[in-house]
Amino acid sequence: MTEEWTNSVVAERMAVDQEFNDRVRASEFSSQEWSLIMSATEYTIDEPSDPAAASIVVDREATNLEAIMPELENIQEQMNALGGAGGGQSDVGGQKGGLFDGVKSALGIGGGGSSGTDHDARAQTARELAGEYGRELQSHLESKGRWEEICAIAAAGAGGVAESGRGDGDADEDSI
């Protein structure tokens, strides 16, 4: 991914962040978890040389959400230890815990962490939510009349390459 186009949309991202807060609150992720997810997520524009066909997608090669799942679990355990402070509706291991559950978890008794399967499922959910965010950002850029400009910047930064290399065809857009 080239940084030129992402640097050009900082103000728009801030606006989309505000609009997307309700969607994050309705998700299983707290705002702290979402911040970490967004820090680990990189976006690219597929087919930037053709704005009509172009789309903002999660860069699968540069984004490894599975790697941050243990840290998301730590955030959730810390929130549970504080009595569930924070947003989101996440629950580690299928149990909502309060102070007592958080202390037990910190001591290593009573439940253990999430399995690799849980991490994979949460990573997929995070990827889908990040994909929604990318589509929302694109929609925002289109409504502000900046989409063609941003595509031109991305195309120039990619050396005019029309495809970002997603390689999974159009069906992948729904499973970002």
Salt bridges, closest charged atoms under 4 A:
GLU12 OE2 - ARG146 NH1 2.52
GLU19 OE2 - HIS140 ND1 3.84
ASP22 OD1 - ARG25 NH2 2.69
GLU28 OE2 - ARG122 NE 2.87
GLU33 OE2 - ARG122 NH2 3.35
ASP46 OD2 - ARG166 NH1 3.09
GLU66 OE1 - ARG127 NH2 3.18
GLU73 OE1 - HIS119 NE2 2.99
ASP101 OD1 - LYS104 NZ 3.89
GLU132 OE1 - ARG23 NE 2.76
GLU149 OE2 - ARG146 NH2 2.99
ASP172 OD2 - ARG60 NE 3.25
ASP172 OD2 - ARG166 NE 3.75
